[in-house]
């Protein structure tokens, strides 16, 4: 049975790779994209979503545009990691399609309430749309079959501040709302995504296939690899967002634990940091499954195979 | 005392509210004032639950024979903070000792935040928003449709305490404390705001002898006001040592057509959303140390007895019009 999914996204290079992986995976049926600010502005995110779907010949998949600002903080979007367009060096034609007229918040509410317990939500950007949907429609949280989040860093250091991972840091208050909403959550934090490095020499494998998809991947990841190398010395880029799909296509590669996970919204230096109550000190019951280990190389190999056979 | 200028076009207003005793008085004041046209009520959690507040809004409109005015249900929780209601202040029903018949009318299907967005966007420059509860609905509307901050004519907010102590924590006023993150969103949104903080509202005390004066025979309105405010006065006496009750929201409403009741200063005002003892506290950059430009007009001086007299006069007129 195909898993029917909606992806909330801020594309973003690794977001775009996630769309590719979803479309290359028979286990998954990608039903819609909803965009948020994050890696890029929401307008760029919408444009990139439409452009990538057109590249892949799936323009029938609806895109709904969401919020342009995080709940409280300033916009954290920048050109640094994902390039000016948000898709690195990839130059895709202007999309001919439009997003649906409905706001992403209302699109999510409508889709999930129409088929409660049937659709899975994959959140690979800041959680602003989800938080507002939860607060606008109290029945939304229980209508979601499962929510898989790329975000957070449990035992791992942060990638935007010393303690915080970008998606959560870009809207910690939204993360707080989602984490405490009662939705069944699976968290894919930096602890595992930092172990799924797509190296330059592996990207080279795709260069031999000279297809629009392989060219897109090579171009999109070029800046991302350069940025990672400049920060860490590693000639590669982490497949943060695509790893969320491992929960569907290769769950055996991930090791999960159930914990109460919270996010710091105090406004001090720990703002946006996520932490798990490993020793049950709070007495609060577990609110999510957290992936804490992964066979990263195996996932990257699986990703490459799917891309090669696109 | 304000003069009703017959030549001025009435202001089209929407009230976002958590009714609530003084919220209900603000609704009645709007209905009693030809200077404003009340075009809708959007309900938020706060003094009571959003569901109870919705029933109260419908019931108060029915009391005033104004059931044609749409009521839209809004958010039932603050954005981030856990729920905080005020039954000790407004009673279990939110209307003190007042007992109104169950309303026959229903709220509209549209969510309050979408009602706000639609009214403001389809009438650019025309709609005045009077926000007298926690700002959850307004914040959600702004994040969903950022252009409402330019399209709204002006926004009057009851909230905050600038040089005044808090009424919910030592530092924080109730509306802001219940949803400080929503207040943060609204304060920094670019909306044209007039803030009516405790600094001015706490000078506007409605006393038992004032309420006595609204005795219009054959009307249910004075009895409603008397029953609602009696509970409110008992709260003020027991918890705050005040003889009478502070009517925050009606003052905010009055400023939409009688701005001369207050003196204003323009400041950059912010709200503390850090997780410490100051959460929900509002403060103004009086000495311009942040370099941030002013983001609102703040009412810091008021003529309380002029306001109370205006309020009583309008309540008497409203009661005379309504059986």
Interface residues (C-beta under 8 A of the other chain):
Chain A: X67 X68 X69 X71 X72 X103 X105 X128 X131 X132 X135 X136 X138 X173 X176 X177 X265 X266 X267 X268
Chain B: X75 X76 X77 X79 X80 X111 X113 X136 X139 X140 X143 X144 X145 X146 X181 X184 X185 X273 X274 X275 X276
